[in-house]
Amino acid sequence: MELTEEQKHEIVKRGFVKVPGVVPKQKIDAALRAINASFGEGIDPNQLVTFRAQSFCPELRQDPVITGLLNDTPAWSLAESAIGKGRIKPVELGQLAIRFPVAGDPELRLGGHLDGRHSPTNGVPKDDIRNFTMLFGVALSDVSQAWSGNLALWPGTHVLYERYFREQGFEILRKGGEEGMPSIEEPEAEQQMAHAGDVFLVHYQIKHGTVTNISPLPRYAIYFRLNHVDHDQQKFEALTDIWLEWEEVWPLVRPY
């Protein structure tokens, strides 16, 4: 499976694209079974803040039932059709991102961020910047209405942050937290809808987050952080040249 030219244009313009029906139902069901079996053993309430920031079911993060959603399905070739065939580092870890319903009449919140910056609970050390190439999301459950724990994306922010980093540098990212987010005039966020098996290809430099879940059901998703094979040598250059590691979109963004 490969991205169409239209889908590549959407990534260039908006910074992300949803591709429906990529991961087979059998793989989705196996992942859900493993996750729910883990939940059935109990969740340590003292670990909930860390689980939300890093991953639920940490014992499953490297299990083939999770990593196989990317590595053993058309999802991998789809990602390669953006970054380049043979140009993605092996992926051995997934993030199990579950958003449970909130009881009562909660305040509706929509918060966003860039990944790879320090917080007290996300495991990124202080003063470090752990940017990557692509956020690859796999929907494990249907999300058909807003405020259901949706993935929120701010379209076009990849270009806005690129401009900011070129003009003012990227050292602000080392601060982490809210003060480590560059100040830009950003567009309105979009709450994404999805069916189980749909995938999202999202540029690292897209502001993203999740929203309050007032639906009756948990939202299940897996996120993978993909890196170009040369990322370690050019990770900071990629902040100011947003298509550096997206070789298959070069014909759309570079005149040479």
N, C-alpha and C positions, 0 to 999 in steps of 0.2 A: 504494500500500500504506500502511495506517495501523495504528497500535497499537490493539489491542482495549482495552476498559475493564479487563479482567482484567490485561492486560500493563501498563497504566498503574498499576494498583494495586500490581503487583509492583515497579515502579520506585519508587513512593512508599515502600513498606515496606522493600524490600531495597536499593534504590539502583541496581539494574541489572536488565536483562532480556535473555535470549537469544531471538532470533527466527530460526527455521530457514528455510533455503532461499531467502534473499532475493536473493543475487547469482547470476546465471546461470552455468552451467558454462563457456560460451564465454569469458566475461570472466575467470573464474578461471584457465582454461587459458592465456589470453593473458598474464596477469600472471606466472604461473609460468614460462612460456617466456622472458619478458624477464628475470626474476630469474636463472634458471639459466643463460641465455646470458651474463649479466654475470659470474656466478660462474665460468663456463668460461674467462673471460679472466684469472682469478686474483684473489686477495684479498690485499691488502697486510697482512701479519701485524702490522706496526707500527700499523695503524689499527683493529685488532679491538676494542680497548677502547672507542674512540670510536664505532665502528659499533654496538656493543651498546647504548651509552647513547643514541645519536641515531638512526641508521638505517643499515642495510646499503644497498649500491647507491645512493649519494647521487645519482648521475646520473639515476636513475629516479624520484626523489621527486615531481617535477612532471610526469612523463610521463603523458599521457592513459591509458596502459595501467594506471596505478596510480590516478590521481585519478578515472578513469572508473568504478572499482568503487563509488564513492559518488555521483558527480555524474550518471552516465548509467545508473543502475539504480534500482529501487524503493527502494533504501536512502535516497535523499535525501528522498522524501516520508515515509518512515517516521520519519526524524529530525525532520522538520517537524511530524509529528503529536504530537511531545512538546514541542518548543520553540516552534512556531508557524509557520504558512505565511508565507513571505516574511520570517521573523524570524531567519534564520541568515546570517551573513556568508559570502561565497563561500569555498570551500575549494580551495586550489591546491597543497597539499602533503600527502603521506602519509609515514608512518613504516614502513619495511620492517623488520619485527621477526622475525628468524629465530633460532631456538634450536637449535643443533646438538647432537647426542648427545655425551655425555661418556664417554671411554674409562675402562676399569678399573673400580674399585669406589669411586666417589666418595661423599663425604658428601652426603646428600640435604638440599638447602637450599630454603627457602621464605621469600623476603624480600619485604617490601612497602613502599610509599611513597605519597606524594602527589606528583603532577607539579608542574612549574613552579617548583621550588626549585633553588638552585645546587648543582652538583657540579663537580669538576674536568674532567669529560668531557662533560657534557650540553649545554653551550653557553649555559646560563642565567647571566647575570652575578651576581657577589656582591651580596647585599643586595636582589636583585630578587625579586618574586613574579609569576609568570606563570600564574596560574590561568585556567581557561577554563570553558566551560559543560558540554560533554559529550565523553567519550571514546567514539569509535565504532570498534569493532573488526570486521574482516572476516576470517574464517577462510579460509585458502587450502589448508589440508590437514586431514585428519581427525585428531582427537585423541580416542581411545577409552578411554584408561586414564590413571591418575595417573602423575606423575613422567615426563611426556613433553614437558616444556617448556610445560606448560599455563599459560594465564592464570589467576592466582590472584586471587580477590576476597574481601574481608572484608565480608559483608553487614551493612547497618545502620550502617556507620561514617560515612555522610554525616550522619546525625542526631547521632551522638556528637561529631563534629568541629564541627558547627554549634553545639552546646551549649558546647563548649570555647571556641570563638572568641567567643561572646557573653559568656562569663564572664571569660575571661582575655586576650582579644585575639588577633590573628593575627601579631604581630610575630615570633613564634618561627619562622615560615616563612622569614624572611629569612636565618636561619642556614644553611640548606641541610643536606645530609647527615643522618646519624642524629640529631644534636642538634637538628635543625630539625623533627623530627616530634613533634607534641603527644603528651603522655603520657595515654592513656586506657585504660580497661579494655575491651579489644576482644574481639569474638567470634572464633571459630575461622575460619580461611580456608577457602574452598572452591575446589578445583581444577576448572576448567571443562572439560567435554567439548564437542566440536563436530564437525560435518561441514563440509567445504569448501562455502562459500556461506552458512553461518550468520553472523549478525551479533550483536554485543553493543552495547547502548546502556547506557552507564555514567555515572552522575553524577560530575562532577569530584571530589567530596569522598569518593569511595569509595577506601579503601586498596586498592592492587592491586600486582601484581608477577608474576614468573614463577618457575617451579620448575626444578630440575635435570632435564635430559632424559637418561634412561637407556634410552629406547626406541632402536630401530635407525635411526630416520629423523629428519630435521630437522622442526621445526615451523615452518610458514610462516603469517604473519599480517600484515595491514596495519592500522595505527591512524591515525585521523584525529582531530584536536582541533577541535571545533566551538565557535563562539562566537555568542552572541546578538548581534544588530545593535547593541545598546546596551551591549555588554559593557565597552568602554573607559571609559564614564562610571560604571559601577556594579560594577566587578569586585570591589572590596573589600566593598561592601554584600552581594554575592552570597555571600560567605563566611559571613555570619551570617543570611542569608535564602535558604536553599538552593533554594527553588522560584521565586525572583525571575525567573529566565530560562527557566523551563519553563512557558510560558503555557498550554499545552494540558493540563496537570495541575492548574491552579488550581482547577477545580471539585471536585477531590478533597481539596484541602488547605486551601482558604480558604473560610470560611463566607459570603463576600460576593461 
